[in-house]
Amino acid sequence: MRKFRNYKEDLFKDLKNPEFAAAYLNAALEDEDSSVFLTALKDIADANGGVAKLAKKADLNRENLYRTLSQRGNPRLHSLMAILQACKLDLSIRPAAA
């Protein structure tokens, strides 16, 4: 019988790479459900030491960050930018596909 590993171990290893993390977030943005993006952002936070460590790096309140990254979270632009910067990511805007 073959043993299976938890997929999150491999995912978190990959998400430590900023290029992979950016592609992961961009894929999440393609979903109409905004909670998919927040889940992806939380996965990146977990891969980089967890929400508490991210809150410290981003100079954000830990409890508020947990709420922000929840399924019903609604991050402010300031918080989103701080989170992305702490994960070595930038936000960019591009023209919509025709």
C-alpha positions as CSV (number, residue, x, y, z in Angstrom):
1,M,0.0,0.0,0.0
2,R,1.3,3.4,-1.0
3,K,1.4,6.2,1.5
4,F,0.3,9.7,0.5
5,R,1.7,13.0,1.7
6,N,-0.4,16.0,2.6
7,Y,-0.4,18.2,-0.5
8,K,0.0,21.3,1.6
9,E,3.6,20.3,2.4
10,D,4.6,20.5,-1.2
11,L,2.4,23.6,-1.8
12,F,3.9,25.5,1.1
13,K,7.4,24.6,-0.2
14,D,6.5,26.0,-3.6
15,L,4.8,29.1,-2.2
16,K,8.1,30.2,-0.6
17,N,9.2,31.1,-4.1
18,P,7.9,34.6,-4.9
19,E,7.4,33.8,-8.6
20,F,5.3,30.7,-7.8
21,A,3.4,32.6,-5.1
22,A,2.6,35.4,-7.7
23,A,1.3,32.9,-10.2
24,Y,-0.7,31.2,-7.5
25,L,-2.4,34.5,-6.5
26,N,-3.0,35.4,-10.1
27,A,-4.7,32.1,-10.7
28,A,-6.8,32.7,-7.6
29,L,-7.8,36.2,-8.9
30,E,-9.4,34.5,-12.0
31,D,-12.1,32.9,-9.8
32,E,-15.2,35.0,-9.4
33,D,-15.3,34.2,-5.7
34,S,-13.1,36.6,-3.8
35,S,-12.7,34.2,-0.9
36,V,-10.5,32.1,-3.2
37,F,-8.0,34.9,-3.4
38,L,-8.0,35.3,0.4
39,T,-7.5,31.5,0.9
40,A,-4.5,31.7,-1.5
41,L,-3.1,34.6,0.4
42,K,-3.5,32.7,3.7
43,D,-1.7,29.7,2.1
44,I,1.2,32.0,1.2
45,A,1.2,33.4,4.8
46,D,1.2,29.9,6.2
47,A,4.1,28.9,3.9
48,N,6.1,31.8,5.1
49,G,5.9,31.1,8.8
50,G,2.2,31.7,9.6
51,V,-0.1,34.6,10.0
52,A,1.5,35.8,13.3
53,K,4.9,36.0,11.7
54,L,3.4,37.7,8.6
55,A,1.6,40.2,10.8
56,K,4.8,41.2,12.5
57,K,6.7,41.5,9.1
58,A,3.8,43.6,7.7
59,D,3.4,45.7,10.8
60,L,-0.3,44.7,11.1
61,N,-2.4,43.6,14.0
62,R,-2.4,39.8,14.2
63,E,-6.1,39.4,15.1
64,N,-7.1,41.8,12.3
65,L,-4.9,39.9,9.9
66,Y,-6.6,36.6,10.8
67,R,-9.9,38.2,10.2
68,T,-8.7,39.8,6.9
69,L,-7.6,36.4,5.6
70,S,-10.7,34.6,6.6
71,Q,-13.3,33.4,4.1
72,R,-15.4,36.5,4.7
73,G,-12.4,38.9,5.0
74,N,-12.4,42.2,3.2
75,P,-8.9,43.6,3.2
76,R,-8.2,47.3,2.8
77,L,-5.7,48.2,0.1
78,H,-3.2,49.3,2.8
79,S,-3.4,45.9,4.4
80,L,-3.2,44.1,1.1
81,M,-0.1,46.0,0.1
82,A,1.6,45.4,3.4
83,I,0.9,41.7,3.2
84,L,2.2,41.4,-0.3
85,Q,5.3,43.4,0.5
86,A,6.0,41.2,3.5
87,C,5.8,38.2,1.1
88,K,8.1,39.9,-1.4
89,L,5.3,40.4,-3.9
90,D,4.0,43.5,-5.7
91,L,0.6,44.4,-7.0
92,S,0.2,45.3,-10.6
93,I,-2.7,46.3,-12.9
94,R,-2.9,45.3,-16.5
95,P,-5.5,45.9,-19.3
96,A,-8.3,43.4,-19.4
97,A,-8.3,40.9,-22.2
98,A,-10.6,41.9,-25.0
